[in-house]
Amino acid sequence: QIEGVQYIPMVGKVTVAMLERNLMRLFYNFHHPDRQHEDRHKAELEAPRPAQWYGTPVQIYTALAATAVLGMMLAQTAKK
């Protein structure tokens, strides 16, 4: 016994309602089929993407321009 505390050996309507509410929330959060579909879709969206093989679009432009110039130089030397 704790002084100033009175034990009441009953479960009230509000307690039952809150337990039911918590049970429904647990079901929805962890076992509901729609929720599991949402989680799978979310996981697909958050999946790590492969690393880019280039750093910036400027690098792509520079590589293409250098390749074009090199191609033109090789074509001119092939004609001679």
Backbone as XML, in Angstrom:
<?xml version="1.0"?>
<chain id="A" units="angstrom">
  <residue number="1" name="GLN">
    <atom name="N" x="0.843" y="-1.187" z="0.000"/>
    <atom name="CA" x="0.000" y="0.000" z="0.000"/>
    <atom name="C" x="0.883" y="1.243" z="0.000"/>
  </residue>
  <residue number="2" name="ILE">
    <atom name="N" x="0.467" y="2.202" z="-0.820"/>
    <atom name="CA" x="1.144" y="3.491" z="-0.877"/>
    <atom name="C" x="0.224" y="4.497" z="-0.231"/>
  </residue>
  <residue number="3" name="GLU">
    <atom name="N" x="0.788" y="5.288" z="0.642"/>
    <atom name="CA" x="-0.019" y="6.271" z="1.353"/>
    <atom name="C" x="-0.592" y="7.314" z="0.395"/>
  </residue>
  <residue number="4" name="GLY">
    <atom name="N" x="-1.868" y="7.578" z="0.491"/>
    <atom name="CA" x="-2.530" y="8.570" z="-0.338"/>
    <atom name="C" x="-2.978" y="8.051" z="-1.696"/>
  </residue>
  <residue number="5" name="VAL">
    <atom name="N" x="-2.770" y="6.753" z="-1.982"/>
    <atom name="CA" x="-3.180" y="6.158" z="-3.247"/>
    <atom name="C" x="-4.219" y="5.093" z="-2.959"/>
  </residue>
  <residue number="6" name="GLN">
    <atom name="N" x="-5.312" y="5.175" z="-3.697"/>
    <atom name="CA" x="-6.376" y="4.194" z="-3.511"/>
    <atom name="C" x="-6.447" y="3.335" z="-4.777"/>
  </residue>
  <residue number="7" name="TYR">
    <atom name="N" x="-6.288" y="2.029" z="-4.603"/>
    <atom name="CA" x="-6.335" y="1.087" z="-5.726"/>
    <atom name="C" x="-7.783" y="0.746" z="-6.024"/>
  </residue>
  <residue number="8" name="ILE">
    <atom name="N" x="-8.174" y="0.849" z="-7.292"/>
    <atom name="CA" x="-9.532" y="0.487" z="-7.700"/>
    <atom name="C" x="-9.397" y="-0.692" z="-8.658"/>
  </residue>
  <residue number="9" name="PRO">
    <atom name="N" x="-9.871" y="-1.885" z="-8.271"/>
    <atom name="CA" x="-9.676" y="-3.097" z="-9.077"/>
    <atom name="C" x="-10.675" y="-3.213" z="-10.231"/>
  </residue>
  <residue number="10" name="MET">
    <atom name="N" x="-10.714" y="-2.211" z="-11.120"/>
    <atom name="CA" x="-11.627" y="-2.245" z="-12.259"/>
    <atom name="C" x="-10.929" y="-1.651" z="-13.485"/>
  </residue>
  <residue number="11" name="VAL">
    <atom name="N" x="-11.450" y="-2.031" z="-14.599"/>
    <atom name="CA" x="-10.999" y="-1.429" z="-15.854"/>
    <atom name="C" x="-12.177" y="-0.634" z="-16.389"/>
  </residue>
  <residue number="12" name="GLY">
    <atom name="N" x="-11.956" y="0.656" z="-16.618"/>
    <atom name="CA" x="-13.052" y="1.516" z="-17.047"/>
    <atom name="C" x="-13.240" y="1.537" z="-18.557"/>
  </residue>
  <residue number="13" name="LYS">
    <atom name="N" x="-14.303" y="2.206" z="-18.967"/>
    <atom name="CA" x="-14.635" y="2.305" z="-20.390"/>
    <atom name="C" x="-13.558" y="3.054" z="-21.169"/>
  </residue>
  <residue number="14" name="VAL">
    <atom name="N" x="-13.013" y="4.070" z="-20.562"/>
    <atom name="CA" x="-11.979" y="4.849" z="-21.252"/>
    <atom name="C" x="-10.722" y="4.011" z="-21.454"/>
  </residue>
  <residue number="15" name="THR">
    <atom name="N" x="-10.361" y="3.216" z="-20.465"/>
    <atom name="CA" x="-9.189" y="2.341" z="-20.585"/>
    <atom name="C" x="-9.392" y="1.358" z="-21.724"/>
  </residue>
  <residue number="16" name="VAL">
    <atom name="N" x="-10.557" y="0.749" z="-21.802"/>
    <atom name="CA" x="-10.850" y="-0.203" z="-22.872"/>
    <atom name="C" x="-10.819" y="0.503" z="-24.230"/>
  </residue>
  <residue number="17" name="ALA">
    <atom name="N" x="-11.397" y="1.685" z="-24.301"/>
    <atom name="CA" x="-11.404" y="2.432" z="-25.556"/>
    <atom name="C" x="-9.982" y="2.761" z="-26.004"/>
  </residue>
  <residue number="18" name="MET">
    <atom name="N" x="-9.126" y="3.170" z="-25.072"/>
    <atom name="CA" x="-7.744" y="3.509" z="-25.433"/>
    <atom name="C" x="-6.966" y="2.266" z="-25.859"/>
  </residue>
  <residue number="19" name="LEU">
    <atom name="N" x="-7.203" y="1.133" z="-25.201"/>
    <atom name="CA" x="-6.532" y="-0.101" z="-25.601"/>
    <atom name="C" x="-6.959" y="-0.520" z="-27.010"/>
  </residue>
  <residue number="20" name="GLU">
    <atom name="N" x="-8.251" y="-0.389" z="-27.311"/>
    <atom name="CA" x="-8.733" y="-0.709" z="-28.653"/>
    <atom name="C" x="-8.132" y="0.232" z="-29.687"/>
  </residue>
  <residue number="21" name="ARG">
    <atom name="N" x="-8.063" y="1.506" z="-29.347"/>
    <atom name="CA" x="-7.480" y="2.497" z="-30.255"/>
    <atom name="C" x="-6.021" y="2.165" z="-30.535"/>
  </residue>
  <residue number="22" name="ASN">
    <atom name="N" x="-5.273" y="1.846" z="-29.496"/>
    <atom name="CA" x="-3.860" y="1.507" z="-29.673"/>
    <atom name="C" x="-3.690" y="0.244" z="-30.506"/>
  </residue>
  <residue number="23" name="LEU">
    <atom name="N" x="-4.575" y="-0.726" z="-30.308"/>
    <atom name="CA" x="-4.508" y="-1.954" z="-31.088"/>
    <atom name="C" x="-4.751" y="-1.669" z="-32.570"/>
  </residue>
  <residue number="24" name="MET">
    <atom name="N" x="-5.735" y="-0.817" z="-32.865"/>
    <atom name="CA" x="-6.015" y="-0.461" z="-34.255"/>
    <atom name="C" x="-4.838" y="0.298" z="-34.877"/>
  </residue>
  <residue number="25" name="ARG">
    <atom name="N" x="-4.230" y="1.186" z="-34.113"/>
    <atom name="CA" x="-3.089" y="1.943" z="-34.631"/>
    <atom name="C" x="-1.900" y="1.023" z="-34.894"/>
  </residue>
  <residue number="26" name="LEU">
    <atom name="N" x="-1.654" y="0.053" z="-34.007"/>
    <atom name="CA" x="-0.560" y="-0.897" z="-34.218"/>
    <atom name="C" x="-0.795" y="-1.722" z="-35.481"/>
  </residue>
  <residue number="27" name="PHE">
    <atom name="N" x="-2.037" y="-2.174" z="-35.656"/>
    <atom name="CA" x="-2.355" y="-2.942" z="-36.851"/>
    <atom name="C" x="-2.098" y="-2.106" z="-38.104"/>
  </residue>
  <residue number="28" name="TYR">
    <atom name="N" x="-2.601" y="-0.870" z="-38.097"/>
    <atom name="CA" x="-2.432" y="-0.025" z="-39.279"/>
    <atom name="C" x="-0.951" y="0.277" z="-39.539"/>
  </residue>
  <residue number="29" name="ASN">
    <atom name="N" x="-0.199" y="0.566" z="-38.495"/>
    <atom name="CA" x="1.205" y="0.960" z="-38.674"/>
    <atom name="C" x="2.105" y="-0.187" z="-39.105"/>
  </residue>
  <residue number="30" name="PHE">
    <atom name="N" x="1.770" y="-1.427" z="-38.728"/>
    <atom name="CA" x="2.716" y="-2.517" z="-38.971"/>
    <atom name="C" x="2.180" y="-3.671" z="-39.805"/>
  </residue>
  <residue number="31" name="HIS">
    <atom name="N" x="0.839" y="-3.823" z="-39.930"/>
    <atom name="CA" x="0.322" y="-5.012" z="-40.605"/>
    <atom name="C" x="-0.728" y="-4.737" z="-41.669"/>
  </residue>
  <residue number="32" name="HIS">
    <atom name="N" x="-1.154" y="-3.532" z="-41.832"/>
    <atom name="CA" x="-2.209" y="-3.233" z="-42.807"/>
    <atom name="C" x="-1.645" y="-3.391" z="-44.216"/>
  </residue>
  <residue number="33" name="PRO">
    <atom name="N" x="-2.364" y="-4.099" z="-45.115"/>
    <atom name="CA" x="-1.836" y="-4.333" z="-46.473"/>
    <atom name="C" x="-1.544" y="-3.044" z="-47.240"/>
  </residue>
  <residue number="34" name="ASP">
    <atom name="N" x="-2.400" y="-2.033" z="-47.107"/>
    <atom name="CA" x="-2.144" y="-0.775" z="-47.812"/>
    <atom name="C" x="-0.872" y="-0.119" z="-47.309"/>
  </residue>
  <residue number="35" name="ARG">
    <atom name="N" x="-0.653" y="-0.198" z="-46.022"/>
    <atom name="CA" x="0.533" y="0.424" z="-45.424"/>
    <atom name="C" x="1.797" y="-0.296" z="-45.887"/>
  </residue>
  <residue number="36" name="GLN">
    <atom name="N" x="1.739" y="-1.614" z="-45.990"/>
    <atom name="CA" x="2.906" y="-2.366" z="-46.444"/>
    <atom name="C" x="3.227" y="-2.012" z="-47.891"/>
  </residue>
  <residue number="37" name="HIS">
    <atom name="N" x="2.193" y="-1.788" z="-48.705"/>
    <atom name="CA" x="2.420" y="-1.366" z="-50.091"/>
    <atom name="C" x="3.089" y="0.009" z="-50.116"/>
  </residue>
  <residue number="38" name="GLU">
    <atom name="N" x="2.616" y="0.932" z="-49.252"/>
    <atom name="CA" x="3.216" y="2.262" z="-49.171"/>
    <atom name="C" x="4.676" y="2.167" z="-48.765"/>
  </residue>
  <residue number="39" name="ASP">
    <atom name="N" x="4.977" y="1.303" z="-47.798"/>
    <atom name="CA" x="6.353" y="1.152" z="-47.331"/>
    <atom name="C" x="7.252" y="0.619" z="-48.445"/>
  </residue>
  <residue number="40" name="ARG">
    <atom name="N" x="6.738" y="-0.357" z="-49.221"/>
    <atom name="CA" x="7.534" y="-0.883" z="-50.322"/>
    <atom name="C" x="7.801" y="0.193" z="-51.364"/>
  </residue>
  <residue number="41" name="HIS">
    <atom name="N" x="6.767" y="0.965" z="-51.680"/>
    <atom name="CA" x="6.914" y="2.035" z="-52.670"/>
    <atom name="C" x="7.901" y="3.088" z="-52.171"/>
  </residue>
  <residue number="42" name="LYS">
    <atom name="N" x="7.805" y="3.424" z="-50.895"/>
    <atom name="CA" x="8.713" y="4.407" z="-50.304"/>
    <atom name="C" x="10.151" y="3.887" z="-50.344"/>
  </residue>
  <residue number="43" name="ALA">
    <atom name="N" x="10.334" y="2.602" z="-50.054"/>
    <atom name="CA" x="11.680" y="2.013" z="-50.075"/>
    <atom name="C" x="12.256" y="2.048" z="-51.486"/>
  </residue>
  <residue number="44" name="GLU">
    <atom name="N" x="11.401" y="1.839" z="-52.496"/>
    <atom name="CA" x="11.884" y="1.899" z="-53.874"/>
    <atom name="C" x="12.342" y="3.311" z="-54.226"/>
  </residue>
  <residue number="45" name="LEU">
    <atom name="N" x="11.607" y="4.310" z="-53.744"/>
    <atom name="CA" x="11.971" y="5.692" z="-54.039"/>
    <atom name="C" x="13.245" y="6.113" z="-53.323"/>
  </residue>
  <residue number="46" name="GLU">
    <atom name="N" x="13.465" y="5.561" z="-52.133"/>
    <atom name="CA" x="14.628" y="5.950" z="-51.337"/>
    <atom name="C" x="15.829" y="5.043" z="-51.559"/>
  </residue>
  <residue number="47" name="ALA">
    <atom name="N" x="15.707" y="4.101" z="-52.483"/>
    <atom name="CA" x="16.812" y="3.171" z="-52.745"/>
    <atom name="C" x="18.030" y="3.964" z="-53.222"/>
  </residue>
  <residue number="48" name="PRO">
    <atom name="N" x="19.207" y="3.532" z="-52.817"/>
    <atom name="CA" x="20.409" y="4.249" z="-53.252"/>
    <atom name="C" x="20.557" y="4.169" z="-54.768"/>
  </residue>
  <residue number="49" name="ARG">
    <atom name="N" x="20.849" y="5.286" z="-55.353"/>
    <atom name="CA" x="21.013" y="5.352" z="-56.802"/>
    <atom name="C" x="22.469" y="5.119" z="-57.147"/>
  </residue>
  <residue number="50" name="PRO">
    <atom name="N" x="22.719" y="4.541" z="-58.317"/>
    <atom name="CA" x="24.117" y="4.329" z="-58.697"/>
    <atom name="C" x="24.843" y="5.664" z="-58.863"/>
  </residue>
  <residue number="51" name="ALA">
    <atom name="N" x="26.102" y="5.632" z="-58.567"/>
    <atom name="CA" x="26.911" y="6.849" z="-58.652"/>
    <atom name="C" x="27.010" y="7.302" z="-60.110"/>
  </residue>
  <residue number="52" name="GLN">
    <atom name="N" x="27.017" y="8.607" z="-60.319"/>
    <atom name="CA" x="27.153" y="9.148" z="-61.665"/>
    <atom name="C" x="28.574" y="8.928" z="-62.153"/>
  </residue>
  <residue number="53" name="TRP">
    <atom name="N" x="28.705" y="8.660" z="-63.425"/>
    <atom name="CA" x="30.043" y="8.464" z="-63.972"/>
    <atom name="C" x="30.692" y="9.785" z="-64.330"/>
  </residue>
  <residue number="54" name="TYR">
    <atom name="N" x="29.976" y="10.877" z="-64.137"/>
    <atom name="CA" x="30.531" y="12.207" z="-64.369"/>
    <atom name="C" x="30.202" y="13.081" z="-63.168"/>
  </residue>
  <residue number="55" name="GLY">
    <atom name="N" x="30.939" y="14.167" z="-63.006"/>
    <atom name="CA" x="30.718" y="15.045" z="-61.869"/>
    <atom name="C" x="29.694" y="16.122" z="-62.153"/>
  </residue>
  <residue number="56" name="THR">
    <atom name="N" x="29.849" y="16.801" z="-63.305"/>
    <atom name="CA" x="28.954" y="17.894" z="-63.660"/>
    <atom name="C" x="28.670" y="17.847" z="-65.161"/>
  </residue>
  <residue number="57" name="PRO">
    <atom name="N" x="27.624" y="18.518" z="-65.617"/>
    <atom name="CA" x="27.363" y="18.579" z="-67.066"/>
    <atom name="C" x="28.503" y="19.243" z="-67.845"/>
  </residue>
  <residue number="58" name="VAL">
    <atom name="N" x="29.260" y="20.114" z="-67.198"/>
    <atom name="CA" x="30.401" y="20.756" z="-67.870"/>
    <atom name="C" x="31.428" y="19.701" z="-68.272"/>
  </residue>
  <residue number="59" name="GLN">
    <atom name="N" x="31.607" y="18.700" z="-67.440"/>
    <atom name="CA" x="32.559" y="17.638" z="-67.769"/>
    <atom name="C" x="32.102" y="16.863" z="-69.005"/>
  </residue>
  <residue number="60" name="ILE">
    <atom name="N" x="30.810" y="16.627" z="-69.129"/>
    <atom name="CA" x="30.292" y="15.934" z="-70.312"/>
    <atom name="C" x="30.540" y="16.784" z="-71.556"/>
  </residue>
  <residue number="61" name="TYR">
    <atom name="N" x="30.208" y="18.069" z="-71.450"/>
    <atom name="CA" x="30.412" y="18.976" z="-72.590"/>
    <atom name="C" x="31.890" y="19.007" z="-73.001"/>
  </residue>
  <residue number="62" name="THR">
    <atom name="N" x="32.776" y="19.121" z="-72.030"/>
    <atom name="CA" x="34.212" y="19.175" z="-72.320"/>
    <atom name="C" x="34.674" y="17.882" z="-72.988"/>
  </residue>
  <residue number="63" name="ALA">
    <atom name="N" x="34.207" y="16.751" z="-72.497"/>
    <atom name="CA" x="34.603" y="15.472" z="-73.082"/>
    <atom name="C" x="34.099" y="15.350" z="-74.512"/>
  </residue>
  <residue number="64" name="LEU">
    <atom name="N" x="32.855" y="15.774" z="-74.747"/>
    <atom name="CA" x="32.310" y="15.701" z="-76.108"/>
    <atom name="C" x="33.051" y="16.652" z="-77.063"/>
  </residue>
  <residue number="65" name="ALA">
    <atom name="N" x="33.324" y="17.848" z="-76.590"/>
    <atom name="CA" x="34.033" y="18.823" z="-77.428"/>
    <atom name="C" x="35.436" y="18.325" z="-77.743"/>
  </residue>
  <residue number="66" name="ALA">
    <atom name="N" x="36.131" y="17.795" z="-76.760"/>
    <atom name="CA" x="37.494" y="17.290" z="-76.988"/>
    <atom name="C" x="37.462" y="16.104" z="-77.939"/>
  </residue>
  <residue number="67" name="THR">
    <atom name="N" x="36.465" y="15.249" z="-77.818"/>
    <atom name="CA" x="36.347" y="14.098" z="-78.712"/>
    <atom name="C" x="36.082" y="14.551" z="-80.142"/>
  </residue>
  <residue number="68" name="ALA">
    <atom name="N" x="35.222" y="15.575" z="-80.285"/>
    <atom name="CA" x="34.927" y="16.092" z="-81.628"/>
    <atom name="C" x="36.173" y="16.706" z="-82.259"/>
  </residue>
  <residue number="69" name="VAL">
    <atom name="N" x="36.914" y="17.495" z="-81.502"/>
    <atom name="CA" x="38.139" y="18.110" z="-82.024"/>
    <atom name="C" x="39.149" y="17.035" z="-82.391"/>
  </residue>
  <residue number="70" name="LEU">
    <atom name="N" x="39.314" y="16.043" z="-81.551"/>
    <atom name="CA" x="40.242" y="14.952" z="-81.833"/>
    <atom name="C" x="39.819" y="14.195" z="-83.088"/>
  </residue>
  <residue number="71" name="GLY">
    <atom name="N" x="38.517" y="13.961" z="-83.223"/>
    <atom name="CA" x="38.004" y="13.276" z="-84.412"/>
    <atom name="C" x="38.278" y="14.065" z="-85.674"/>
  </residue>
  <residue number="72" name="MET">
    <atom name="N" x="38.092" y="15.389" z="-85.605"/>
    <atom name="CA" x="38.363" y="16.237" z="-86.766"/>
    <atom name="C" x="39.844" y="16.223" z="-87.108"/>
  </residue>
  <residue number="73" name="MET">
    <atom name="N" x="40.703" y="16.260" z="-86.089"/>
    <atom name="CA" x="42.159" y="16.230" z="-86.332"/>
    <atom name="C" x="42.580" y="14.897" z="-86.965"/>
  </residue>
  <residue number="74" name="LEU">
    <atom name="N" x="41.998" y="13.812" z="-86.464"/>
    <atom name="CA" x="42.344" y="12.505" z="-87.040"/>
    <atom name="C" x="41.847" y="12.375" z="-88.463"/>
  </residue>
  <residue number="75" name="ALA">
    <atom name="N" x="40.684" y="12.946" z="-88.747"/>
    <atom name="CA" x="40.150" y="12.901" z="-90.112"/>
    <atom name="C" x="41.039" y="13.699" z="-91.065"/>
  </residue>
  <residue number="76" name="GLN">
    <atom name="N" x="41.567" y="14.846" z="-90.607"/>
    <atom name="CA" x="42.445" y="15.664" z="-91.463"/>
    <atom name="C" x="43.774" y="14.953" z="-91.718"/>
  </residue>
  <residue number="77" name="THR">
    <atom name="N" x="44.307" y="14.305" z="-90.686"/>
    <atom name="CA" x="45.592" y="13.615" z="-90.879"/>
    <atom name="C" x="45.409" y="12.371" z="-91.751"/>
  </residue>
  <residue number="78" name="ALA">
    <atom name="N" x="44.231" y="11.784" z="-91.732"/>
    <atom name="CA" x="43.992" y="10.597" z="-92.567"/>
    <atom name="C" x="43.924" y="10.987" z="-94.031"/>
  </residue>
  <residue number="79" name="LYS">
    <atom name="N" x="43.478" y="12.220" z="-94.342"/>
    <atom name="CA" x="43.371" y="12.686" z="-95.727"/>
    <atom name="C" x="44.750" y="12.943" z="-96.330"/>
  </residue>
  <residue number="80" name="LYS">
    <atom name="N" x="45.717" y="13.307" z="-95.534"/>
    <atom name="CA" x="47.044" y="13.666" z="-96.030"/>
    <atom name="C" x="47.877" y="12.492" z="-96.368"/>
  </residue>
</chain>
